[in-house]
Amino acid sequence: MMAAQGYRRVAGIDEAGRGPLAGPVVAAAVILPPDLDAPWLSLVKDSKQLKPPRREFLFRRIHEVALGIGVGQVDARVIDILGIARATRLAMKWAVDQLQPPPESLLIDHFALPEVKLPQKGITKGDCLCFSIACASIVAKVTRDRLMIELDRTYPGYRLARNKGYCTREHVDCLQRLGPSPIHRNSFKPVRESIGK
């Protein structure tokens, strides 16, 4: 795609955590070698289609071979101020800013990043259709899941290690009982409805 246009350092970009009620949205940008060949490549797919042990395995393999990996995250307070779409784009921009060497072009799951002045293409269902975006989805998901396990120790009443902040019945029950924590997204309806209960 971008490689066919002569770009060598093409970053695939994806996010994890747009939908949860708690925690940050995390984006990853991954530059892979253009001639990458490894026995695990056929295992790579959208992170949502992989079980956690497989994601962890691929996370390590991607880090071993990538030319560059950048991660950006935006916390719940900023999500409440900006809205989730703008916060996601901000996390993606920060992930791109972290890349060394810098990318020459971008392939992005779903979004466009007008804030980044590079050739780019937003691909609907890119995490299923584009290898580098799928790798970025794995890096973003594993990074965010690990962070939510850490946050569960700080805010132990919400079962965050298990639900990762998503809107499960158990999580909503905890919200109704305890009210929101500092890492909950108050602009999201189930959190908003729990305030003051």
C-alpha positions in Angstrom: 0.0 0.0 0.0 2.3 2.8 1.2 5.3 0.7 0.5 4.2 0.5 -3.1 4.6 4.3 -3.2 8.2 4.1 -2.1 7.8 4.7 1.6 10.1 2.4 3.7 9.2 3.5 7.3 5.4 3.0 7.3 3.8 3.1 10.8 0.6 1.1 11.5 -1.5 2.8 14.2 -4.4 1.5 16.3 -5.9 2.1 19.7 -7.4 0.2 22.6 -9.9 1.4 25.1 -12.4 3.7 23.3 -15.4 2.0 24.8 -14.6 1.4 28.5 -16.0 3.3 31.4 -12.7 3.6 33.2 -9.0 4.1 32.4 -7.2 5.7 29.5 -7.4 5.3 25.8 -4.1 3.9 24.6 -2.7 4.1 21.0 0.3 2.3 19.5 2.3 3.1 16.4 4.5 0.3 15.0 7.1 0.5 12.2 8.0 -3.0 10.9 10.9 -4.0 8.6 9.6 -4.0 5.0 11.1 -7.5 4.4 10.0 -9.0 7.7 9.9 -12.8 7.7 9.2 -14.7 10.9 7.3 -18.0 11.8 4.7 -16.2 13.9 3.5 -13.8 11.3 0.4 -15.9 10.4 -0.7 -15.7 14.0 -1.2 -11.9 13.9 -4.7 -10.6 13.7 -6.9 -8.0 15.3 -6.2 -8.1 19.1 -9.9 -8.6 19.8 -9.7 -11.9 18.1 -6.8 -13.2 20.2 -6.8 -14.7 23.7 -4.6 -13.0 26.3 -1.7 -15.5 26.2 -1.4 -15.3 22.4 -1.5 -11.4 22.6 1.3 -11.5 25.2 3.4 -13.8 23.0 2.9 -11.6 19.9 3.6 -8.5 21.9 7.0 -9.8 22.8 7.7 -10.9 19.2 6.6 -7.5 17.7 9.0 -5.7 20.1 11.8 -8.0 19.1 11.5 -7.2 15.3 10.0 -3.7 15.1 12.1 -0.8 13.8 10.2 1.5 16.1 7.2 1.4 18.6 5.5 4.4 20.1 2.7 4.4 22.6 0.4 7.3 23.7 -2.3 7.4 26.3 -4.9 9.9 27.3 -6.6 9.7 30.7 -10.2 9.8 31.7 -10.2 13.5 32.7 -9.0 14.5 29.2 -11.5 12.1 27.6 -14.2 13.9 29.5 -13.0 17.3 28.3 -12.3 16.4 24.6 -14.7 13.6 23.9 -13.5 10.1 23.0 -12.9 10.7 19.3 -10.6 13.7 19.8 -8.9 12.0 22.8 -8.2 8.9 20.6 -6.6 11.0 17.9 -4.5 12.8 20.5 -3.2 9.4 21.8 -2.4 8.4 18.3 -0.5 11.6 17.6 1.5 11.1 20.8 2.3 7.5 19.8 3.6 8.8 16.4 5.6 11.5 18.2 7.4 8.7 20.2 8.6 6.8 17.1 12.3 6.6 16.5 13.2 6.5 13.7 10.3 8.8 12.6 7.8 7.4 10.1 7.6 8.5 6.5 3.9 7.6 6.2 1.0 6.3 8.3 -1.7 3.5 8.0 -4.4 4.1 10.6 -7.3 2.0 11.8 -10.4 4.0 10.8 -9.2 7.5 11.7 -7.3 10.2 9.8 -4.8 12.3 11.8 -4.9 15.9 10.3 -2.6 16.9 13.2 0.2 14.8 11.8 1.6 16.3 8.5 2.6 13.0 6.9 1.1 11.0 4.0 -1.5 8.7 5.6 -4.4 6.4 4.9 -7.3 5.6 7.2 -8.5 2.1 6.7 -11.9 0.9 7.8 -11.4 -2.4 9.7 -7.7 -1.8 9.3 -6.9 -4.0 12.3 -8.3 -6.9 10.2 -6.9 -5.9 6.8 -3.5 -4.5 7.5 -0.6 -6.4 9.2 1.1 -3.3 10.8 -2.2 -2.0 12.1 -3.0 -5.4 13.6 0.5 -5.4 15.3 -0.3 -1.9 16.6 -3.7 -3.2 18.0 -1.9 -5.9 19.9 0.7 -3.5 21.4 -2.1 -1.1 22.4 -4.3 -3.8 23.9 -1.5 -5.5 25.9 -0.2 -2.2 27.1 -3.7 -1.0 28.3 -4.6 -4.4 29.9 -1.4 -4.3 31.9 -2.1 -0.8 33.0 -5.7 -1.7 34.1 -4.3 -4.6 36.2 -2.0 -2.0 37.9 -5.0 0.4 38.4 -7.0 -2.4 40.0 -4.5 -2.4 42.9 -5.1 1.3 43.3 -8.9 1.2 42.9 -9.6 -2.4 44.1 -13.4 -2.3 44.3 -14.2 -2.3 40.6 -12.7 -5.6 39.4 -10.6 -3.7 36.8 -8.1 -6.5 36.4 -11.0 -8.7 35.2 -13.2 -6.3 33.2 -10.4 -3.9 32.1 -12.8 -1.0 32.7 -15.4 -2.2 30.1 -19.1 -1.9 30.7 -19.8 -5.4 32.2 -22.7 -6.1 34.5 -20.3 -6.6 37.3 -18.5 -3.3 36.7 -21.8 -1.4 36.5 -22.9 -3.0 39.8 -19.7 -1.9 41.4 -20.2 1.6 40.1 -23.8 1.7 41.5 -22.5 0.6 44.9 -19.3 2.6 45.2 -19.7 5.5 42.8 -17.0 6.5 40.3 -13.3 6.5 41.0 -10.9 9.2 39.8 -10.2 7.1 36.7 -13.8 6.7 35.6 -15.1 8.6 32.6 -17.8 10.8 34.0 -19.0 11.8 30.5 -20.0 8.2 29.8 -23.7 7.5 30.6 -23.4 4.5 33.1 -20.8 6.5 35.1 -22.8 9.7 34.9 -25.9 7.8 36.2 -23.9 6.3 39.1 -22.8 9.7 40.5 -24.7 10.6 43.6 -26.2 7.2 44.1 
